[in-house]
Amino acid sequence: MDHANHEPIRVRASGPTGPEDHRSPAYAGQPFTVRCFGGFQLHIPGRRLDWTNVRPRVRALLRFLAVHGGRPVHREVILAALWPELPVRSGIRNLHVGVSTLRAFLEPGVRRGASRLVRRDGESYLLALPPTAHCDVRSFDEAITAWRRTAGTGQRGAAAAALREALAQYTGDLLPEEGPAEWIVAERDRYRTLAAESAATLAALELEAERPAAAVAAARRGLEIDGFRDDAWRVLAEAHQRSGDMAAAARACSAYDQVLRTLGVPGPVRAA
């Protein structure tokens, strides 16, 4: 029995309702978009996709490949994530069926072995994104890498720009459709932590640059993601103080004091 999440994939597409080969001029000239933060979205230009008759585990396979941002994933990793309850041979058979189903659905009419989207690389599989495609997970990862590259270099402007880009990509939890599926929980937590850290770090950079309003906005964004970040709370209070809004600073301190009490760490809050 297929126990994968039954929530449908949200699909955005443009163009005619009839089948259209993804190699058409419409496909080549428009952006291919994959979003995994805040809810899965797939946009294949020139196509309208109806997932009504596609089994939930096949949908989960697409999401699993998508979250890796075009990188190959070994079949053993896929089997452990999506078919952990099955013997290896049965899992491999289900994987082959799932891959075949995705290929036929995403690229109707493409002959066997000619798929350009769901590809095999040795014993690995990948969602091969076109060069012009946008994938939010990949863009987030690239922005985080760019930020870390600036560490210790004094390039505060470049660091802030990279952090803003990361936060622009992070629009919510990673693949909420998967619920508490074991394969996604750790990655979801990792990205949430990275996003909250990015927001708190950006808030501190904005404060250093004497942009208290921007610092407030970034700190609030971080607290929306993780309401227990000490650094975000402290920057929020300090930014309000620097902007002359002492009432808002006091409210921030009081709110954080309440957070500390819930954690069993009572005590007054001081601005950074």
MOJODA-V245630 format. One line per field, one symbol per residue. ss: DSSP state (H for helix, E for strand, - for the rest). phi: phi as a letter, one per 40 degrees, with the letter a starting at -180 (. if undefined). psi: psi as a letter, one per 40 degrees, with the letter a starting at -180 (. if undefined). Layout:
BEGIN
ss->???
phi->???
psi->???
END
This chain:
BEGIN
ss->---------EE-------------HHHHH---EEE-E---EEE------------HHHHHHHHHHH------EEHHHHHHHH-----HHHHHHHHHHHHHHHHHHH-----------EEEE--EEEE------EEHHHHHHHHHHHHHH------HHHHHHHHHHHHHH----E-HHH---HHHHHHHHHHHHHHHHHHHHHHHHHHH---HHHHHHHHHHHHHH----HHHHHHHHHHHHH---HHHHHHHHHHHHHHHHH----------
phi->.cbcdcccccbbabgccccaccccdccccbccbbbbcghcbbbbdgbbbbcdcccdccccccccccccfgccbccccccccbbccbddccccccccccccccccccbcgccdgbcbbbbbbgbbbaccccdccbbcccccccccccccccdgcgccccccccccccccccbidcfcdcfcddcbdcccccccccccccccccdccccccgbccccccccccccccacbcdcccccdcccccccgccccccccccccdccccccgbciccbcc
psi->iheihehihhhhiiaidiihheeiddddeihhhhhehehhhhhhheihhhedehidddddddddddeefeiihiddddddddfdeiidddddddddddddddddddghehiheehedhihgbeiiihhhideihhddddddddddddddeheeegddddddddddddddgeaihgddebfhdddddddddddddddddddddddddddefgddddddddddddddheehdddddddddddddeegdddddddddddddddddefgiiihii.
END
